[in-house]
Amino acid sequence: MGTIVGLLMLSPADAITNFADLSQKILMSETVAWVIVVCGLMGSLIVLFLRTGTAVAFSNMVAKRAKSRTSALLSTWFLGLVIFIDDYLNALAVSSSMKGLTDKHRVSREMLSYVVDSTAAPICILIPISTWAVFCSGVLESSGVAPAGEGMSLYISAIPYMLYAWIAAIMVPLVAMGKLPLLGSMKQAEARAANGEICIVEADCGHGAGSHGGEDPAALAGEYNPGMLGVWNFIVPMVSLLFFTWLYDINVLIGVFFAVVITVLLFGFQKLMPWNDLCDGVLDGIKLMIPALAIVIIAFMFKDVNDQLGLSEYVIEVVKPIMSPKLLPMITFITMGLLAFATGSFWGVFAIATPIIVPLAISVGTPIPLVLGALMSASAFGSHACFYSDSTVLAAQGSGCPVMSHALTQLPYVLIAAVLSTIGLTLLAL
């Protein structure tokens, strides 16, 4: 509806034609094609892990060390810190591998998806060998902010000032250990899970969210038994995923392609499943991701319409008169964070705002690393908070939680991190 309203504002008479043209344009774009293939193949990995009992074997291994709800959540958080290369990879891999363990300890799917989402984009921007870092350092060079070859150095100098990412990641163990109380609808979700109701409604946790409802994940292994090799059958594909992603210059598409091929061969030669069932699993995994991909594709259309309307440039021009050395980081975080939240565009907001905000910082004398930290914090906040962002949708998808339930239950914690970040950026600029 937001996309349609935007098209009506641009040209009421041509809205229908423009909607069709925009749909075709987005589906033909290189970025969306990349998202579809990467997420589809990640879905293939998830289904293969579930149907062979591999995910269950890994969860059982971790469960031997995680003896309580708290340790289960901390284990999930730690795994999220380890898989830092890409927020898509993080959201899907961590949620699918830890769902069985958290179900066992009666952790709500909403809490699981909050922990997963909080270690997706926030962690990826803090690690300089992630897809976020590679993209943003490239933007710094292409926009003239950093000389050729110096973009990553400038990016690294801004990492200490990416306050939202630091705070969001640190809050997770505090919530897990009860140092921060359960708030809002998260409290209700955890109370429900304590009574054995892991999901809100079975229909919501089944087809609607692309998960397997409230079933015991162990039952999904069916007739196939991973045996003693189950844990290694999880570790080898995941290590190959990380290795090939790193080997090909942080290219997640190549990494996940190799991981699926290796997984099929590994499971096939062990005779965990017949070869035709393995191929069916790959296709079923792609189908599993269709609801999430539909939301992401529409979000790209929404971003394009907002770009045509000139929303980002308009907001920046409005706030320019109140910019000052002491207020610039705080105003940058608030305005760009709200833009990212409203439009679902995070890399786009960074790319548009950088060549405008950085010269402004130079003119008023604000340190560039501090302003870039505020801008990256805004992107991380938008990715974390937006109800239809890719990481929000994928974290909910992988955790078996309805998207809106996940977005609303984590919102109080997101806002707390945002307020603390605003205060921190203001103090750092004094």
Secondary structure, DSSP 4 states (H G I P E B T S, - for coil): -HHHHHHHHH-GGGHHHHHHHHHHHHHHSHHHHHHHHHHHHHHHHHHHHHHTTHHHHHHHHHHTT--SHHHHHHHHHHHHHH--S-HHHHHHHHHHHHHHHHHHTT--HHHHHHHHHHTSHHHHHHSTTSHHHHHHHHHHHHTTSS-TT-HHHHHHHHGGG-HHHHHHHHHHHHHHTTSS---HHHHHHHHHHHTT--SS-HHIIIIITTS-TTS-GGGGGTT---GGGHHHHHHHHHHHHHHHHHHTTS-HHHHHHHHHHHHHHHHHHTTSS-HHHHHHHHHHHHHHTHHHHHHHHHHHHHHHHHHHHTHHHHHHHHHGGG--TTTHHHHHHHHHHHHHHHH--SHHHHHHHHHHHHHHHHHHT--HHHHHHHHHHHHHHHHHH-TT-HHHHHHHHHHT--HHHHHHHHHHHHHHHHHHHHHHHHHHH-
